[in-house]
Structures are given as C-alpha cells and as structure tokens.
Amino acid sequence: MPNHPPLLEVRDLTIEFPFGKRWTAVVSDAQLTLAKGDTVGLVGESGSGKSVTSMAVLGLIGELGGRVTRGSIHFDGNDVVKARPGLLHQLRGDRIGMIFQQPGRSLNPAFTVGDHIAETVRRHRNVSRAEAWKKAVSLLDRVGIARAGERASDYPHQFSGGMCQRVMIAMAISCEPQLLIADEPTTALDVTVQAKVLELLNELIRESGMAMLFISHDLTVVSEVTRRVVVMYAGETVESGPTSQVFSTPQHPYTRGLIASIPGGGRQQRLKLIQGGIPSPAAVIPGCRFHPRCDSRVSDLCNTQAMALREIGNGRSSRCLRAGTASAS
C-alpha cells in the first residue's frame, strides 16, 4: 500500500432511509480508508450497502431521500457529510470521478457522447466550447474509441455496451480526478470486453496516480485490480486488509463463504453456497448480523452480542470473535 496519508476516510458511517413510517439503517458502522494512489475493492452480495456507501462519499444521500445519522466521511481534508452544496458540486466530477452501473441508462439519449464529456469539462474548467469538444475527442481516443473525431458526434444508442462503458470512463476522468469510484464497471460485459476495460482502468491509474474505489460482487475481478479489499455484509464492514491476505486467509466466515463460492474451474468441484440471504434492513438481528447464516458459531455471544470491527494485525480487521485465531481460516 502506498505510504500516503488517507485520501478518503469513512468512519462509523450510518445511513438511514425511510421504510414505512420510520427511518431504518441500511448502512451501519461502515469503515473505509483509501490512500492516494491506492486501489481498494468494496465487495459483498447485492444489498450489502456497497453502492449506498459510494453515494455517501459523493454527498448524494440527501438527494436520494436518505440521511447520514452517524459517522464521518473525509475526502482530502473536506468533511463531506457537513459540506455545503457548492463544495459538493465542486468535488463531484472534478476531484471525484464516478463510473455508474449500467452506462446505457446513465447516458442521455438526446445528447451525443461528445456533448456528455464536453459538458463535464466545461462545468469544472474555464474553457470554451471548442476547447471542451477537443478535450472530449482526445479522451474518447484515450479510452480506445476508434475514429474518435467522428464517433464523438454519435449518440449513445449507436454504441455497444462496452463502448458506452468507455464513454463513462472518459467522462469520469475528464477532469483528472484524485479519486475514481467504479461501481460494477464490468457488469453485463462479455469476458473479452471486461478484460479490455480492466486493462484500461489499470493503465489510467498507472499514468495519473489517481486512487480507485472498485465496487463489485465479482471477487475474481477484485483480486486482479486491487491492493486492498473491504468486505461488507448487511450494511456493515465485516473484514478489510490487503487483498492477497484476505483472499488467502479470510478472517470472517462471510468472506470465507464468498471465496468458497468462486468457480474453481474443475469439473469435479462443487460450488459451496452460503445458506440464506441478506436480511432486510428492517430486520432485528441480535448479536452478529451474519450469525443466522454462519456455520462457525462458537458461543451464545454470536447470537446475542453485537460484534465490533477490531484490528487483528498486519493492517487487517474483522468483525468476528474467531478472527486472529488459528481456526479462523
């Protein structure tokens, strides 16, 4: 991990949304640290709170109808939770770039792909329309769009899914951000296109030195592109540490279950399943939130006592009683 102070630091984060007549926490006690130039994976099943956490980093929870009720988010010295709208508008698109899920739905069909990028540039840079358009063409070329000068005048529906993803990447890096948040950037792409997108992201990180928060449920991809990984379950951070160590010696049964469910390629090998599913945010679960699905419970404390995320050495942390013991992995 690069020896830099934290660029992004999320501490004790709790996010609530209205469910019926009351507010319910969908993220609780989330923890995340990302240094300058670092690449961190945020993983977990759908419903774990990954995308909601990224929306909080962008200061968008209020616009989505939710609220941050506890904890802090600091980005390069700025308090995102308490920041005024003007500062948030300045950070988004400029110092923090975002690649959203499903690029086809994130691009306006009424505007050309060049206009999408040029508008982002003009919003954050004092340049003319001609200069912004030139920048857009240059970025399309950089992300591998052939005949970029011509294709910049095309509309999103004229692009394939992989090409739309490249347009989203061009928009996200158009102002050379310090942090790139990539939310499922390779979902629904075929293997060949996926590999090209990942290669492109790695190349951009090497060239610019920006940091990347890579959100995915695909652990195989995360293992290839990140240095550190944070595992979320039911709105909580349950494990974090260097990617290679977390994958080789997981210290939480949920992480262990996720890794065991990765196809190994052998015809004789049966995939292991984590029984049950992510609980509803409104569900009241005493003790460890994972204990109803856990096959490694060691005492009644697992069923009755809330688990704190604790440091277990070597830059690792886990929310499990067994973490750090010889039997943990």
Secondary structure, DSSP 8 states (H G I E B T S, - for coil): --S--EEEEEEEEEEEEEETTEEEEEEEEEEEEEETT-EEEEE-STTSSHHHHHHHHTT-TGGGT-EEEEEEEEETTEETTT--HHHHHHHBTTTEEEE-S-HHHHS-TTS-HHHHHHHHHHHHS---HHHHHHHHHHHHHHTT-TTHHHHTTS-GGGS-HHHHHHHHHHHHHTT--SEEEEESTTTT--HHHHHHHHHHHHHHHHHH--EEEEEES-HHHHHHH-SEEEEEETTEEEEEEEHHHHHHS--SHHHHHHHHTS--S-TT-------S----TT----S-TTGGG-S---STHHHHS----EEEETTEEESSTTTTSTT--
